[in-house]
Structure formats: structure tokens, C-alpha cells
Amino acid sequence: IPITKGVAKWTQESNCVQHCCLYFAKKILRVVGPQMVRVTKILLCGSSGVGKTSLVYSLDALSKNLPDLHKYLPTYEDTYNFYISIDKNNQEKVRIYEIGGQNSSVGRHFVNSADAVILVYDLTDFESFATLQNLKADIDSMKDRREIPTVIIGNKSDQPRNNKFETFLPSVWSQREKSEDPDC
């Protein structure tokens, strides 16, 4: 996933979360070195009902604990811990902080402790994309003068789309945000 800084271009692939976690973990490992114990902290946020929890549970490491995802239960705040294989000899601990969509903003402590951010919106709901833009602006205003790699994921590609939501809008917006294509 060729992300260096800024925002990665939106994608419709659910398994992109796994690719993002692996990329972020490898990038952090290179910075601190393999001899240090390190936790890669990823902040996951978006509107209510966009599928953030489903994306987390789509990770192989968490799929055995999969709850009934057909019954929607809003998340207020949750933390997921798991290991991801960096190579055949190394594993990196990853911690995902999921912030529920009912929260109108993200806490500064989450932003400043995060190594990376994943923003999720619903491809069938323009309002969720508008909320994502506001979340991104909030996150940018809170970070302590450092670049935080950010990935934007368009979820629910299997659902019928709302004709009012032009899917090129996220692409144009991500280009304006100086994004790169994550290729996942």
C-alpha cells in the first residue's frame, strides 16, 4: 500500500482494513526497530451505521469472535487488540480504537495517540461522506503538528446506490487532500 502521508484515496474493498493495518504496522516497525515492543494504534471513525465494526471483524485475527452483524447495535467506543504478521518471524501488536458514529467529534487524546487513522463512509449515503469530511477537518485541527497517515474506505459496495451520491466526489475530494492510491 503506497501511502506515505496524508490521505489514501477511497476504496470499496472491505479487506482494505487488513492491508492498512499491515502497512501501518510495518511502517511503525521500521521507525522504532524490531527490538522494541511497539503497539500500532489505529483510530477508526465514521458516521453511525457505515460498517466500521463489520470491517474490524472482517480481519482474520478477529473473525472467530464474529457477532451477529445483521443486528445493528451502535458502538459508542470500542478497542480491538490483535497481532498481525509482519513477516514469517515477526508479529506486530495492533490496537484499533473504534469511535462510534454517535459522537459528533473525536477526542484530542485519540488523535494525538494514534499512529494512523481509518475513516469509513457508506457508498450509499452521501450524508456519511459529508460527516467524514467534517471528521477529517476535526482530526487535522487536533493533531500535534505531525502527519498522521489516513485511509478513507467507502464501504457497502454490495448495496444499491443512491443516485444522488456521485461516487466521483470522494475521489475528487481525496485528490484535493493530496492523497495517494492505496491499491487495495
N, C-alpha and C positions, 0 to 999 in steps of 0.2 A: 504494500500500500504506500505509494509515494507521497506521503504527507510530510511536509517539513514544518510549516507553521500556518496559522490562520485556520481557515475553514475548508474542510474537504467537500467536494461537490456532492450534492444529494444523490442518493441511490435508492433503488427499490428492493434491494436484496436483504432479506432478514438475516442471513448468515454473515452479513457485514459486521455485526457486533463482535462476532468471534474474531474476524480478521482485524478489526480495530483494536481489540484487547491484546491480541498477539503483537501487533505493530507497536502499540504504546509500551507494552512490557519490554520488548526488545530495545526500543529507543531509550527507555529509562535505564535498563541494564547496562547499555553502552556508556551512559553518563556516569553511573555510580560504580560500575565494575562488578564482576560476578562474585567477588569475595564478600561483598556486603549483602546483608539481608535487607531486602527492599520490598515494599508493597507498592504496586502501581495503583494509584487511586483515580478512578474514573467517575465523573459526575454525569448522570443520565437524567435528562429532563425533557419535558414537552407537555402539551395540553393533556387534559384528562381524557382517557379512552383512546389514545393513539396507538397503544400496544407496547409501551415501554416494558412492562413486566413480561409480556409474551416474548419479547426479544431477548430479555435476560434469560428466561427459561429455555430458549432455543439453543443456548450454549450447551455443548456436550457435557461439560462438567456439572451442570445443574439439571439436565433433562430427567434424571432419575427421580427428582423431587417435584416433578411437574404437577401442579394443582389442576383443578378443573378450570380451564381458561375460558370455557363457554359461559361461565357465570361471572359477570363483571363485578368485581369488588374494587372500589377505588383505593389506591395506595396513597397514604399520607407521606410516608417516608420509610425507606427500607434499605438495608445493607446486605450485599451478597459477597461472600468471600469464596474464592476458589483458586486453584493452581492451573497455570497454563504452561504447556511445554514450549520452551524456547528452542531447544534442540534436543538431541537424544540423551544428553547428560544433565540438562538444566531445566528447572521449572521456576517460574516466577509467580509470586502470590499477587493476585489481582483482587481489588476491592471496588465494587460498584456501589455508589451511593445513588439510589433512585429517589428523586424528588417527585412527589405526586403532582398531578395537574391542577389540583385544587389550590395549591399555593400560588399566589399571584407573583411572587418573586423568589429568587434563590438567595439563600443566606450567604453573606460575605465569607463566613468561615468555610463553607463548602467550596466556593470558588477558589479561595486562596490556598486551600489544602489539596486541590485537585491537580493531577498531572495532565489530565486530558478531559474533554467534555464531549459527550454524545448528545445531540439534540434530535428529537424524533417528532415528526408530524405525520398526520393522516393524509394520504394522497387523495382521499375522497372528501376532505373537509378543508376548505380554504381558511376558515377561522383558525384551525390548528396551525396553519403555516403563518398566519398573521401573529399569533401568540408566540411562535418560535422566533420570529424576527424581534419581538419585544424582549424575549428571554435573552437572545444573543446580545442585544444592546445593553441589558442589565449586567450580564456577565462581563462584557467589555469594560463597563464603567467601574466594576468592582475589583478587577484583577490588579495585583500589585506590580504594575509596570513590567510584566513579563508576558511572553507569548504562551498561550495555552492551546495546544493542538485541539482542534474542534472538528467533529464529523457531524454531518447532517444526514439523517436517514429518513427517507419517505417510506412509510410503512403501509400495509394493507393494499398492496398492488393486486391482490386477487379479488378485490371488491369492485363493484361497478362504480365508476367515477361520476362525480357531479360535473355536468357540462360547464358550469360557471367557473370551475377551477382549471385554469390553463396550466398544464404541467411544465411549460417552459418558464413560468415565473420563478420557481425555485432555482432553476439553472441560471437565469439571468441574475438573480439576487446573489447566488453564491459566487458568480464571476465578479460581481461588484465588491464582494467581500474578500477578493484576492484569494480565491480557493484553488485547490488542485484536485484533480480527479483521483479518487481512491482506488479505482479499478477493482471493485469487489462486488 
